[in-house]
């Protein structure tokens, strides 16, 4: 039986090959890769480091051959594609992605993570607020709730499905913040304004799914890492969206990335203070949400059914 660790390590090297494809590793690529992997799994298999994965030459064909599991293949392709998209894919990166798609026989289907933005079943609790102080309080409260829910999803040890649940909270956070500012956004507008941040969040969530294939991830340490990383992603995007509207919608992608990065650093510290609330939510709803995730994974329910039931659970808990 193929060792999952072998497949994950091969996958990490494949993703590194995409980053190396154009002959240079940008600061953005390095940061996205480091955050996506190390925020979730501080210790990599076989003593690997992020810098090794990004700089050491590797045999792409041999690494592709190492990966047999269809689910691990899909996770690797999602991470590679989204990491490339996070700073604008180059022609060279596109060629490596084409090689991966062909080797893994990945169908040209929509990204599971991008698809998470297309549904609208989540119950939103926002309405426009004119007063600046009141709006700031509402933004903080609603983002706090979404971060806690994201932490619960992030701790569920099921690749893809649980992390899609995290991205549903990303979407809800964006929708609620923009609505509080009286400027609800269409899906097209979200991509136009915050597409760079989406790519980063999706790449990191896809990487989380890949890390969940590492044996022993379901341990307490692994669950805590997943909860922390998901909490931080949702909060950082929500704060970046809030900042965008504070600047009258006049921000650059570089400014938003800076706010996102700085917010992540702050939120990692805040998570420790909020851990009791996260644990209470996990105790109250974790088993039920994991059961739904497993039903979706087994295709016993559809994505729409999943989101409707998740929305009902979280709305009842509000």
C-alpha positions, 0 to 999 in steps of 0.5 A: 500500500502506498505510503501517504507521506510519500505522496504528500512529499512528492506533491509538495515537490511538484508544487515547488516545481510550479513555483520554480518554473519561470526561473524565479521565486517571487516574494509573494510565491514564497509567502503564499507557499510558506503560509499555506504549508507552515501555518497548517503543518509546522513540521513537514514530513522527512524533515523538509523545509519550505526553502528546500521545496522552493529551491532544490531541483527535483525530478518532476516526472518521478514525483508525479509517478509517486502519487497514486491516490486520485484524491491526493492528485486532485489536492496537489493540482488544486494547490499548484493551480491556485498558488500559480494564480495567486500572483499571476500565472506565467507561461512557464508555470502554465506548461508545468500545470499542463504536465501535471493535469495530463499525468494525473488525468485531472478533468477540466472541471471547476475548482472545488474552492472556486465553486464555493463562491457560487452558492448563496445558501449561507444565512447572512446577518448584516444590513447597512449601517450608516454610523461609523462607530456602530458599523465598526462594532458590527463588523468586529462581531460578525467577523468574530463569529465567522472566524469561530465557525471557520475554525470549527470547519478547519479542524475537521480532518476531511480533505476538500469538503471541510475546507470548502466549509471554511471558504463558505465562511470567507464568502459570508464574511465578504458579503456581510462586511460589504452589506454593512457598508451598504455596498453588496457585491455580485460574484463578478464584483468580488472577483474583480476587487478581491480576486488576488486575496481569493487566490491566496485564500483558496491556495492556502485552503487547498494546501490545508486539504493536502496536509490532511492526508498526512497520517496522524493529522486528526490528532489534537495538534493537527486539529488545532493547526487547522482551526487556527489557520482557518480562523486567520484566513477568514478574519484577514480577508474580512479586515481587508474588505473592511479596509477597502470600503474605509478607503472609499473603494480606492485600494490597490491589490498591493495595499489589500495584500499588505492589510491581509498579511498584517491582519494574519499576524494580529489574528494569530495572537487573537486566536489564543484569547478566542480559543475558549469560544472556538472550543465551545462551538466545536463541542456544540456543532463539530460532530454534526458539521463533520457528519454533513461533511462526510455525507457530502464526501460520500455524495449522499447529499449535494453541495446545495443540500450541504450548504443549506443544512450548514446554514441552518445549523449555524443560524440556529446557533446564532 
